[in-house]
Amino acid sequence: MQAMRDGLDSVGGQTQCPGEFIRKFSPAAQKDLLTLATASTYQAGHVLFAEKEAPRGVYLVMEGEVKLSINSSDGRRLSLRIARKGEILGLCATLSGSPYEVTAETQYPAKIAPIGRREFLGFLMRHPEAYQTVSEELTREFTLACEQLRTVGLGSSAPEKLARLLLEWSENGQAVEAGAKFRFSLTHEEIGEFIGASRETVTRTLTTFKNRRLVSFHGSTLTIPNKNALASFARC
């Protein structure tokens, strides 16, 4: 699927990136890194890179969301998390030279700025102080992966796993009184890939949540009226 190339945002004559990752760098390092990046807009479902592919470089998420997943040899998929605006993808593989560990696929139309491996490693050579930020990001990615494995492997029930997932996603949504609402257009099968459950189990669990008024749907928006109520139900 063809990507449409865009320039990065320009403020005061300088290229700016909205990402928290880059904001941790010094102004000089930010400016240098952003000269290496040119954003492209990709449609939903575009695979930026696939696991076991040789690393081409890193990808800055400028806008939109990217689903990260791993696949078994028999075709089963476990979705790890959704990367959002400001994150960097493919960092570990780019640094080590080993194949990508995950598959990165745009969830919605997204603006992504790729930076080639050679260029990114050259950037780090010019700005060795940036290694601390890179180390912190790798630690964050490891922690998130552990949390996802804990949810899938140690969650006692499908309602608990699904409630945890929805509550996690709601942190990036819009607050509404005691709850939150956020964009939600995944299929039940795709949701199951995040919690290690079948499509039928997800359907039954969401129906229970809706009947108990723990969640509601309005088009592609999911609302959690009371986050504490959903969390309490999951612990029952």
TORKOL-922387 format. One record per residue: residue number from 1; residue in one letter; x, y, z of N, C-alpha, C, O, CB in turn. Coordinates in pm, whole numbers, plus 50000, padded with zeros to 5 digits. Glycine has a CB too. Example, Ala and Ser with C-alpha at 12.3 -4.5 7.8 and 13.67 -1.06 7.14 Angstrom:
2
     k   r     n_u     n_v     n_w    ca_u    ca_v    ca_w     c_u     c_v     c_w     o_u     o_v     o_w    cb_u    cb_v    cb_w
     1   A   51319   49431   50780   51230   49550   50780   51320   49670   50780   51424   49668   50846   51131   49553   50905
     2   S   51285   49775   50708   51367   49894   50714   51290   50003   50787   51341   50114   50804   51408   49940   50572
***
This chain:
236
     k   r     n_u     n_v     n_w    ca_u    ca_v    ca_w     c_u     c_v     c_w     o_u     o_v     o_w    cb_u    cb_v    cb_w
     1   M   50085   49881   50000   50000   50000   50000   50089   50125   50000   50179   50137   50083   49903   50000   50124
     2   Q   50065   50212   49911   50153   50327   49892   50138   50426   50006   50027   50457   50048   50124   50396   49760
     3   A   50251   50475   50056   50249   50577   50162   50260   50714   50099   50323   50731   49995   50364   50554   50262
     4   M   50197   50811   50164   50203   50950   50117   50302   51026   50204   50287   51029   50326   50062   51018   50121
     5   R   50402   51087   50144   50507   51153   50219   50466   51294   50259   50407   51368   50181   50635   51156   50137
     6   D   50500   51329   50383   50472   51460   50437   50597   51512   50505   50684   51435   50545   50353   51456   50536
     7   G   50605   51642   50518   50709   51700   50600   50668   51694   50746   50549   51687   50776   50739   51843   50558
     8   L   50765   51697   50837   50733   51702   50978   50685   51842   51011   50708   51937   50935   50854   51662   51066
     9   D   50618   51854   51127   50564   51983   51167   50676   52086   51178   50786   52054   51224   50489   51972   51300
    10   S   50649   52207   51136   50748   52313   51142   50698   52424   51233   50590   52478   51212   50780   52369   51002
    11   V   50778   52457   51334   50743   52562   51428   50862   52657   51441   50971   52614   51477   50702   52504   51566
    12   G   50840   52783   51412   50946   52881   51425   51063   52853   51333   51177   52888   51363   50994   52885   51566
    13   G   51033   52788   51217   51138   52762   51121   51217   52636   51146   51304   52600   51067   51230   52875   51119
    14   Q   51186   52565   51259   51258   52442   51290   51161   52325   51287   51045   52339   51325   51328   52452   51425
    15   T   51210   52211   51242   51128   52091   51241   51106   52044   51384   51200   52036   51463   51194   51980   51156
    16   Q   50980   52012   51417   50947   51971   51552   50882   51833   51550   50806   51801   51458   50853   52074   51619
    17   C   50911   51753   51647   50846   51624   51663   50765   51626   51791   50816   51671   51894   50949   51508   51665
    18   P   50640   51580   51790   50558   51584   51909   50590   51476   52010   50528   51471   52116   50415   51574   51871
    19   G   50686   51388   51980   50708   51271   52062   50781   51297   52192   50874   51378   52198   50784   51171   51985
    20   E   50736   51226   52298   50803   51237   52428   50944   51179   52422   51034   51228   52490   50720   51166   52536
    21   F   50963   51077   52341   51095   51016   52331   51199   51118   52288   51304   51130   52350   51093   50898   52234
    22   I   51170   51190   52183   51267   51286   52130   51284   51405   52223   51393   51463   52232   51225   51334   51992
    23   R   51179   51443   52293   51187   51558   52382   51285   51538   52496   51324   51635   52562   51052   51589   52438
    24   K   51325   51414   52521   51422   51387   52627   51565   51418   52582   51656   51427   52664   51412   51242   52672
    25   F   51584   51435   52452   51716   51468   52401   51745   51616   52419   51654   51696   52442   51728   51428   52254
    26   S   51872   51651   52407   51912   51792   52409   51859   51859   52282   51833   51791   52183   52067   51807   52419
    27   P   51841   51992   52284   51794   52062   52163   51879   52032   52040   51826   52015   51930   51793   52212   52188
    28   A   52011   52024   52059   52099   51996   51945   52074   51856   51891   52071   51835   51770   52246   52011   51985
    29   A   52056   51758   51982   52032   51621   51939   51895   51609   51872   51881   51537   51772   52041   51524   52058
    30   Q   51795   51678   51925   51662   51678   51862   51670   51727   51717   51618   51665   51625   51564   51765   51942
    31   K   51737   51840   51701   51746   51900   51567   51819   51807   51471   51779   51791   51356   51818   52035   51574
    32   D   51927   51745   51519   52005   51655   51435   51922   51533   51395   51921   51494   51278   52132   51611   51508
    33   L   51852   51473   51491   51775   51352   51461   51663   51381   51362   51636   51301   51273   51717   51293   51589
    34   L   51598   51495   51379   51484   51526   51294   51524   51562   51151   51441   51558   51061   51405   51639   51354
    35   T   51650   51597   51131   51695   51618   50994   51705   51485   50918   51710   51483   50795   51831   51689   50992
    36   L   51707   51374   50994   51717   51242   50932   51581   51182   50901   51571   51082   50830   51794   51148   51023
    37   A   51474   51244   50954   51341   51184   50946   51250   51260   50850   51242   51383   50854   51277   51179   51083
    38   T   51183   51186   50764   51079   51243   50678   50954   51160   50697   50955   51039   50671   51124   51245   50528
    39   A   50846   51222   50741   50725   51148   50774   50647   51108   50651   50644   51181   50552   50636   51230   50864
    40   S   50586   50991   50657   50497   50942   50553   50366   50901   50619   50365   50854   50733   50560   50822   50475
    41   T   50255   50919   50548   50125   50879   50599   50087   50744   50540   50084   50726   50419   50017   50985   50565
    42   Y   50060   50649   50628   50026   50513   50587   49880   50484   50622   49829   50530   50724   50120   50410   50655
    43   Q   49815   50408   50537   49677   50368   50564   49673   50259   50670   49776   50198   50701   49609   50319   50434
    44   A   49555   50236   50727   49538   50131   50828   49575   49996   50769   49545   49967   50653   49394   50130   50882
    45   G   49641   49913   50851   49676   49779   50806   49809   49769   50734   49843   49662   50682   49571   49727   50719
    46   H   49885   49878   50729   50016   49874   50664   50121   49818   50760   50133   49865   50873   50058   50016   50615
    47   V   50195   49717   50717   50300   49657   50799   50429   49737   50781   50488   49738   50673   50322   49507   50761
    48   L   50471   49803   50886   50595   49881   50882   50716   49788   50878   50809   49809   50800   50605   49976   51003
    49   F   50713   49685   50962   50815   49581   50959   50757   49456   51024   50664   49464   51104   50947   49628   51032
    50   A   50813   49342   50988   50764   49213   51039   50874   49144   51117   50993   49160   51088   50715   49123   50923
    51   E   50833   49065   51216   50932   48991   51295   51014   48899   51204   50964   48844   51106   50862   48909   51406
    52   K   51140   48886   51241   51239   48805   51171   51296   48874   51047   51386   48820   50982   51178   48673   51130
    53   E   51245   48992   51013   51306   49070   50905   51433   49137   50956   51444   49173   51073   51207   49175   50850
    54   A   51530   49154   50866   51652   49225   50901   51617   49371   50933   51534   49430   50865   51758   49217   50786
    55   P   51680   49429   51035   51645   49565   51076   51686   49669   50974   51801   49676   50932   51711   49597   51208
    56   R   51590   49750   50934   51616   49860   50842   51637   49991   50915   51695   50085   50859   51502   49874   50743
    57   G   51591   49999   51040   51602   50122   51116   51488   50137   51213   51414   50042   51238   51608   50242   51024
    58   V   51473   50256   51267   51368   50284   51365   51256   50363   51298   51271   50417   51189   51425   50361   51486
    59   Y   51141   50368   51368   51024   50437   51316   50965   50523   51427   50932   50473   51534   50918   50335   51261
    60   L   50953   50653   51401   50892   50744   51497   50743   50757   51466   50705   50785   51352   50962   50884   51493
    61   V   50660   50735   51566   50516   50749   51548   50479   50895   51571   50480   50943   51684   50436   50655   51646
    62   M   50448   50966   51464   50415   51107   51473   50266   51129   51501   50229   51218   51576   50455   51177   51345
    63   E   50183   51046   51439   50038   51050   51461   49984   50909   51440   50040   50831   51364   49967   51153   51364
    64   G   49873   50878   51509   49809   50750   51488   49854   50645   51588   49918   50675   51688   49835   50702   51350
    65   E   49820   50519   51558   49849   50407   51646   49903   50290   51565   49865   50269   51450   49723   50365   51724
    66   V   49994   50214   51628   50058   50100   51562   50048   49979   51654   50088   49985   51770   50207   50131   51526
    67   K   49994   49869   51602   49981   49746   51680   50108   49664   51669   50159   49642   51560   49859   49664   51633
    68   L   50159   49619   51784   50278   49535   51789   50237   49394   51827   50165   49375   51925   50382   49591   51889
    69   S   50281   49294   51751   50239   49157   51776   50351   49060   51745   50449   49094   51678   50115   49123   51693
    70   I   50335   48936   51796   50426   48827   51765   50342   48709   51717   50225   48697   51754   50515   48788   51890
    71   N   50401   48623   51636   50328   48513   51577   50400   48381   51602   50523   48376   51605   50308   48535   51427
    72   S   50322   48274   51619   50379   48141   51636   50398   48077   51499   50350   48128   51398   50289   48052   51725
    73   S   50469   47965   51498   50496   47896   51371   50369   47842   51308   50364   47822   51186   50594   47783   51393
    74   D   50264   47817   51390   50140   47765   51335   50038   47875   51305   49921   47847   51280   50079   47666   51430
    75   G   50083   48001   51307   49997   48110   51264   49918   48180   51373   49843   48273   51344   49904   48061   51165
    76   R   49933   48138   51498   49863   48207   51606   49933   48339   51637   50055   48350   51628   49856   48119   51732
    77   R   49852   48439   51674   49908   48572   51698   49877   48618   51840   49766   48599   51890   49853   48673   51596
    78   L   49976   48680   51903   49957   48745   52032   49990   48892   52013   50104   48927   51982   50045   48680   52145
    79   S   49892   48979   52032   49916   49123   52022   49971   49171   52156   49914   49143   52261   49784   49199   51984
    80   L   50080   49243   52151   50148   49286   52273   50096   49418   52326   50064   49430   52444   50296   49296   52248
    81   R   50087   49517   52238   50039   49647   52281   50017   49735   52159   50046   49696   52046   50139   49714   52379
    82   I   49965   49854   52184   49946   49953   52078   50039   50070   52106   50030   50134   52211   49796   49999   52069
    83   A   50127   50099   52012   50217   50214   52024   50146   50338   51972   50074   50333   51873   50350   50189   51945
    84   R   50168   50448   52041   50097   50571   52007   50194   50686   51979   50316   50669   51985   50002   50610   52120
    85   K   50138   50799   51950   50213   50919   51914   50327   50943   52012   50309   50943   52134   50120   51041   51911
    86   G   50444   50964   51955   50561   50996   52037   50652   50879   52063   50760   50898   52119   50517   51052   52164
    87   E   50612   50756   52025   50694   50640   52054   50790   50610   51938   50770   50655   51826   50606   50518   52082
    88   I   50893   50533   51969   50989   50489   51869   50980   50337   51860   50973   50269   51962   51134   50535   51903
    89   L   50981   50284   51738   50966   50141   51716   51090   50083   51649   51159   50152   51573   50841   50112   51630
    90   G   51118   49957   51679   51232   49890   51617   51366   49924   51678   51470   49904   51616   51236   49922   51473
    91   L   51365   49976   51800   51488   50025   51862   51586   49913   51893   51704   49923   51859   51455   50101   51988
    92   C   51539   49806   51957   51629   49698   51998   51697   49633   51878   51818   49612   51878   51553   49592   52077
    93   A   51618   49602   51775   51675   49537   51657   51775   49628   51586   51878   49583   51536   51565   49497   51560
    94   T   51743   49757   51581   51831   49852   51515   51965   49862   51587   52070   49873   51522   51766   49990   51508
    95   L   51963   49859   51718   52088   49869   51795   52169   49741   51786   52291   49745   51772   52057   49901   51941
    96   S   52102   49626   51795   52173   49498   51802   52208   49441   51665   52302   49363   51653   52091   49398   51877
    97   G   52133   49480   51562   52153   49422   51431   52082   49290   51414   52092   49227   51308   52300   49404   51406
    98   S   52009   49246   51516   51932   49122   51509   51797   49149   51443   51756   49265   51434   51913   49059   51650
    99   P   51728   49044   51397   51599   49067   51331   51497   49133   51424   51509   49125   51546   51542   48935   51281
   100   Y   51399   49199   51365   51291   49258   51443   51224   49148   51526   51200   49038   51477   51188   49330   51352
   101   E   51193   49179   51651   51131   49081   51740   50980   49076   51724   50918   48977   51761   51166   49112   51884
   102   V   50921   49182   51670   50776   49193   51660   50737   49239   51521   50821   49279   51441   50720   49288   51767
   103   T   50607   49233   51494   50550   49291   51373   50480   49420   51410   50405   49424   51508   50452   49191   51303
   104   A   50501   49525   51334   50440   49656   51359   50345   49690   51245   50387   49700   51130   50549   49767   51375
   105   E   50217   49707   51277   50113   49730   51177   50027   49848   51218   49980   49854   51331   50026   49604   51159
   106   T   50006   49943   51128   49926   50060   51160   49783   50019   51191   49721   49943   51117   49930   50161   51045
   107   Q   49730   50073   51301   49595   50041   51343   49493   50129   51273   49385   50083   51235   49581   50056   51494
   108   Y   49527   50255   51256   49447   50353   51184   49543   50425   51089   49664   50403   51097   49374   50455   51283
   109   P   49494   50510   51000   49588   50592   50922   49686   50663   51016   49645   50725   51114   49511   50695   50835
   110   A   49813   50652   50986   49915   50702   51080   50026   50772   51004   50058   50738   50890   49972   50587   51164
   111   K   50086   50870   51070   50201   50939   51015   50325   50886   51086   50339   50899   51207   50188   51095   51031
   112   I   50414   50827   51009   50533   50761   51062   50658   50821   50997   50659   50848   50877   50526   50608   51038
   113   A   50762   50841   51078   50889   50893   51026   50998   50787   51044   51049   50771   51155   50929   51026   51099
   114   P   51033   50715   50938   51141   50615   50948   51278   50681   50945   51298   50783   50879   51130   50513   50835
   115   I   51371   50621   51017   51511   50664   51015   51595   50539   50993   51586   50444   51071   51552   50740   51148
   116   G   51676   50538   50890   51756   50421   50856   51851   50382   50968   51892   50466   51048   51834   50447   50730
   117   R   51886   50254   50973   51972   50203   51080   52108   50273   51079   52158   50315   51183   51991   50050   51066
   118   R   52167   50284   50964   52299   50348   50955   52292   50492   51002   52382   50539   51073   52351   50342   50812
   119   E   52187   50561   50964   52172   50702   51004   52149   50715   51155   52203   50805   51219   52054   50767   50928
   120   F   52069   50623   51210   52041   50632   51354   52164   50600   51437   52191   50666   51537   51927   50536   51393
   121   L   52240   50499   51396   52363   50467   51468   52464   50581   51456   52539   50608   51551   52423   50337   51415
   122   G   52467   50647   51342   52553   50763   51327   52512   50877   51419   52596   50947   51474   52552   50811   51183
   123   F   52381   50893   51435   52330   50994   51527   52378   50966   51670   52420   51059   51740   52176   50997   51523
   124   L   52374   50841   51712   52418   50806   51847   52568   50829   51864   52613   50867   51972   52383   50661   51879
   125   M   52644   50807   51759   52788   50833   51766   52815   50982   51786   52908   51021   51857   52858   50782   51639
   126   R   52733   51065   51723   52752   51210   51735   52699   51263   51868   52743   51368   51915   52682   51281   51620
   127   H   52605   51191   51928   52543   51237   52053   52541   51123   52155   52435   51067   52183   52397   51290   52027
   128   P   52657   51088   52210   52664   50974   52304   52576   50994   52427   52537   50896   52492   52807   50952   52347
   129   E   52545   51119   52461   52459   51143   52577   52318   51088   52555   52243   51068   52650   52452   51292   52609
   130   A   52282   51065   52429   52148   51013   52397   52132   50867   52437   52020   50817   52442   52119   51029   52249
   131   Y   52243   50798   52465   52234   50657   52503   52153   50638   52631   52086   50535   52647   52373   50599   52521
   132   Q   52157   50735   52722   52078   50721   52845   51930   50716   52813   51857   50633   52868   52108   50837   52942
   133   T   51884   50804   52725   51744   50804   52686   51708   50675   52615   51601   50619   52638   51712   50925   52596
   134   V   51796   50627   52530   51773   50501   52459   51763   50385   52558   51676   50299   52544   51885   50474   52356
   135   S   51851   50383   52659   51847   50277   52761   51717   50281   52839   51659   50176   52869   51965   50291   52857
   136   E   51669   50401   52871   51543   50414   52943   51427   50363   52858   51333   50302   52910   51519   50560   52984
   137   E   51432   50388   52729   51326   50343   52640   51326   50191   52628   51220   50129   52628   51340   50407   52501
   138   L   51443   50131   52619   51450   49985   52613   51397   49922   52741   51329   49819   52737   51595   49940   52588
   139   T   51426   49984   52855   51374   49934   52982   51222   49945   52986   51154   49855   53035   51435   50011   53099
   140   R   51169   50056   52935   51024   50074   52931   50959   49968   52844   50856   49911   52882   50988   50215   52879
   141   E   51017   49939   52728   50961   49838   52639   50962   49700   52706   50866   49624   52692   51041   49833   52508
   142   F   51068   49670   52778   51076   49542   52847   50968   49532   52955   50904   49429   52970   51216   49523   52909
   143   T   50949   49640   53029   50848   49641   53134   50708   49622   53077   50627   49546   53132   50854   49773   53213
   144   L   50679   49689   52965   50548   49675   52902   50525   49533   52853   50415   49479   52864   50535   49773   52785
   145   A   50630   49471   52799   50618   49333   52752   50590   49239   52868   50510   49146   52856   50745   49290   52678
   146   C   50657   49261   52981   50633   49179   53100   50490   49195   53151   50427   49097   53191   50731   49214   53211
   147   E   50440   49318   53149   50303   49342   53195   50203   49271   53107   50104   49216   53156   50274   49492   53197
   148   Q   50227   49271   52975   50136   49203   52884   50139   49051   52906   50035   48986   52906   50171   49236   52738
   149   L   50259   48997   52923   50270   48854   52949   50204   48817   53081   50146   48709   53094   50417   48811   52949
   150   R   50213   48905   53180   50148   48881   53309   49997   48878   53292   49929   48794   53352   50188   48988   53411
   151   T   49945   48970   53211   49801   48974   53187   49753   48848   53118   49653   48788   53159   49765   49096   53104
   152   V   49824   48806   53014   49782   48690   52936   49805   48560   53012   49719   48472   53014   49856   48686   52802
   153   G   49923   48548   53075   49959   48422   53138   49907   48402   53278   49885   48289   53321   50103   48410   53140
   154   L   49888   48513   53353   49853   48500   53493   49714   48553   53527   49667   48536   53640   49953   48572   53576
   155   G   49647   48617   53432   49510   48661   53457   49421   48541   53484   49429   48441   53412   49456   48744   53338
   156   S   49337   48548   53586   49260   48431   53627   49140   48405   53539   49090   48292   53538   49215   48448   53768
   157   S   49091   48503   53467   48971   48482   53387   48969   48579   53269   49040   48680   53269   48844   48500   53473
   158   A   48886   48547   53169   48872   48636   53055   48820   48773   53095   48871   48874   53045   48781   48575   52952
   159   P   48718   48783   53184   48672   48916   53226   48782   48999   53290   48791   49120   53267   48556   48903   53323
   160   E   48868   48935   53370   48977   49009   53433   49076   49059   53329   49119   49174   53334   49049   48922   53537
   161   K   49111   48974   53236   49206   49012   53132   49150   49124   53046   49220   49222   53017   49242   48893   53045
   162   L   49024   49110   53005   48965   49210   52917   48946   49342   52990   48969   49449   52933   48831   49161   52861
   163   A   48905   49336   53116   48888   49460   53193   49021   49533   53207   49026   49656   53193   48830   49429   53333
   164   R   49128   49460   53235   49260   49521   53246   49299   49589   53116   49353   49700   53115   49365   49417   53286
   165   L   49272   49520   53004   49307   49575   52874   49230   49703   52846   49288   49802   52802   49280   49472   52764
   166   L   49099   49702   52870   49018   49821   52845   49059   49937   52935   49063   50052   52892   48870   49789   52864
   167   L   49088   49907   53060   49130   50012   53153   49265   50071   53111   49288   50191   53123   49139   49956   53297
   168   E   49353   49985   53062   49483   50033   53012   49463   50126   52894   49523   50233   52889   49574   49914   52972
   169   W   49381   50085   52797   49358   50169   52679   49288   50299   52716   49309   50401   52651   49276   50093   52576
   170   S   49205   50296   52819   49131   50417   52857   49223   50526   52909   49185   50643   52911   49027   50383   52963
   171   E   49345   50489   52952   49439   50589   53001   49478   50687   52893   49521   50799   52923   49563   50522   53056
   172   N   49463   50648   52767   49496   50737   52655   49371   50800   52595   49378   50863   52489   49572   50660   52548
   173   G   49257   50784   52663   49132   50839   52612   49095   50970   52677   49180   51040   52733   49022   50741   52632
   174   Q   48968   51004   52669   48915   51128   52724   48841   51100   52854   48755   51012   52858   48820   51198   52623
   175   A   48875   51172   52960   48810   51151   53089   48666   51198   53085   48636   51304   53030   48887   51223   53199
   176   V   48576   51120   53144   48435   51156   53158   48389   51118   53299   48371   51000   53330   48347   51085   53049
   177   E   48372   51219   53384   48332   51199   53523   48420   51092   53588   48541   51113   53603   48182   51158   53532
   178   A   48361   50978   53627   48440   50874   53694   48501   50775   53597   48568   50680   53638   48353   50800   53793
   179   G   48478   50797   53467   48525   50700   53368   48607   50762   53258   48680   50859   53279   48409   50629   53308
   180   A   48595   50704   53138   48671   50752   53023   48607   50697   52897   48531   50600   52900   48821   50709   53033
   181   K   48639   50761   52785   48596   50710   52655   48712   50721   52558   48796   50810   52569   48472   50786   52603
   182   F   48715   50628   52462   48825   50625   52367   48781   50556   52240   48682   50483   52238   48948   50555   52428
   183   R   48857   50580   52133   48828   50518   52004   48853   50369   52013   48954   50324   52067   48913   50581   51892
   184   F   48758   50292   51958   48764   50147   51973   48699   50083   51852   48576   50076   51844   48695   50101   52105
   185   S   48780   50035   51759   48724   49976   51638   48785   49840   51606   48778   49794   51492   48744   50069   51521
   186   L   48844   49776   51706   48899   49643   51686   48789   49540   51676   48684   49555   51739   48995   49607   51800
   187   T   48810   49435   51599   48716   49325   51595   48733   49241   51722   48834   49253   51792   48737   49238   51467
   188   H   48635   49158   51751   48644   49072   51869   48760   48973   51856   48822   48937   51956   48512   48995   51891
   189   E   48789   48932   51735   48903   48843   51714   49034   48914   51746   49123   48856   51808   48905   48791   51569
   190   E   49045   49040   51704   49166   49118   51732   49182   49142   51881   49293   49138   51934   49164   49252   51657
   191   I   49072   49168   51951   49079   49186   52096   49129   49058   52161   49211   49062   52253   48941   49224   52154
   192   G   49079   48943   52112   49122   48816   52167   49272   48794   52154   49331   48725   52237   49050   48705   52099
   193   E   49333   48852   52052   49477   48837   52033   49555   48909   52142   49671   48876   52167   49517   48890   51898
   194   F   49494   49005   52207   49561   49077   52316   49553   49002   52448   49640   49020   52533   49501   49214   52332
   195   I   49452   48918   52467   49433   48853   52597   49438   48701   52588   49412   48633   52687   49300   48895   52656
   196   G   49472   48647   52471   49482   48504   52457   49348   48433   52469   49340   48326   52530   49576   48450   52557
   197   A   49243   48492   52412   49109   48436   52421   49047   48425   52282   49090   48493   52189   49020   48521   52513
   198   S   48948   48340   52269   48880   48323   52141   48785   48438   52115   48747   48513   52206   48804   48190   52138
   199   R   48746   48452   51987   48649   48556   51951   48518   48536   52027   48457   48634   52070   48624   48554   51799
   200   E   48474   48412   52042   48348   48384   52112   48355   48427   52259   48258   48480   52313   48315   48235   52102
   201   T   48470   48403   52321   48486   48443   52461   48481   48594   52476   48420   48646   52569   48618   48388   52518
   202   V   48546   48664   52384   48544   48810   52388   48401   48862   52370   48359   48953   52441   48636   48869   52279
   203   T   48328   48804   52277   48190   48846   52251   48105   48828   52376   48030   48918   52414   48130   48768   52133
   204   R   48115   48710   52439   48036   48685   52560   48074   48781   52673   47987   48831   52744   48056   48539   52606
   205   T   48204   48806   52687   48249   48892   52797   48205   49037   52775   48160   49102   52870   48402   48886   52810
   206   L   48217   49086   52653   48173   49222   52625   48022   49236   52644   47974   49339   52692   48211   49262   52482
   207   T   47947   49133   52607   47802   49135   52629   47769   49146   52778   47679   49220   52818   47736   49010   52569
   208   T   47843   49071   52858   47824   49079   53004   47856   49219   53055   47782   49274   53136   47912   48976   53076
   209   F   47967   49276   53007   48004   49411   53048   47895   49511   53012   47861   49599   53091   48137   49452   52983
   210   K   47841   49498   52889   47737   49591   52844   47609   49573   52926   47546   49671   52965   47707   49572   52694
   211   N   47571   49449   52952   47448   49424   53029   47458   49478   53171   47358   49520   53229   47418   49275   53034
   212   R   47576   49476   53226   47598   49529   53361   47632   49678   53360   47663   49737   53464   47709   49452   53430
   213   R   47626   49738   53242   47652   49881   53222   47792   49921   53268   47814   50031   53320   47549   49962   53297
   214   L   47885   49830   53248   48025   49859   53277   48093   49927   53159   48191   49999   53176   48099   49731   53314
   215   V   48040   49902   53038   48088   49968   52917   47968   49997   52828   47862   49936   52843   48195   49880   52843
   216   S   47986   50090   52735   47885   50117   52633   47955   50155   52504   48067   50206   52506   47787   50229   52679
   217   F   47887   50130   52392   47943   50159   52261   47856   50261   52189   47734   50253   52191   47955   50032   52178
   218   H   47922   50356   52126   47856   50455   52041   47940   50467   51914   48036   50543   51909   47839   50595   52114
   219   G   47901   50391   51811   47983   50388   51691   48117   50325   51721   48124   50213   51772   48000   50529   51633
   220   S   48225   50397   51691   48359   50345   51716   48417   50396   51848   48538   50388   51870   48452   50383   51603
   221   T   48331   50447   51936   48374   50496   52066   48326   50404   52177   48208   50369   52181   48324   50639   52090
   222   L   48415   50364   52265   48380   50284   52382   48388   50373   52505   48486   50445   52524   48473   50160   52397
   223   T   48286   50367   52588   48282   50447   52711   48280   50355   52832   48203   50259   52838   48159   50540   52712
   224   I   48365   50384   52928   48364   50317   53058   48306   50419   53157   48378   50511   53197   48510   50267   53101
   225   P   48179   50405   53197   48117   50505   53284   48187   50519   53419   48199   50630   53473   47972   50471   53307
   226   N   48234   50406   53473   48298   50409   53605   48414   50309   53603   48391   50188   53604   48196   50375   53720
   227   K   48535   50359   53601   48652   50272   53591   48668   50185   53715   48712   50071   53705   48778   50355   53569
   228   N   48632   50236   53831   48643   50157   53954   48546   50039   53951   48578   49931   54000   48616   50244   54076
   229   A   48427   50061   53894   48329   49954   53886   48379   49842   53795   48363   49724   53827   48194   50007   53836
   230   L   48438   49879   53683   48490   49778   53591   48605   49701   53655   48614   49579   53642   48536   49843   53459
   231   A   48692   49772   53724   48805   49708   53791   48757   49614   53902   48812   49505   53919   48901   49813   53849
   232   S   48656   49655   53976   48603   49573   54085   48538   49447   54030   48554   49339   54087   48501   49653   54169
   233   F   48464   49459   53919   48398   49342   53860   48502   49239   53815   48482   49119   53831   48310   49384   53741
   234   A   48611   49288   53760   48714   49197   53711   48780   49120   53824   48831   49010   53802   48820   49274   53633
   235   R   48780   49176   53945   48845   49108   54059   48751   49013   54130   48794   48941   54221   48897   49210   54157
   236   C   48621   49011   54091   48525   48925   54161   48557   48776   54137   48487   48689   54188   48381   48957   54114
***
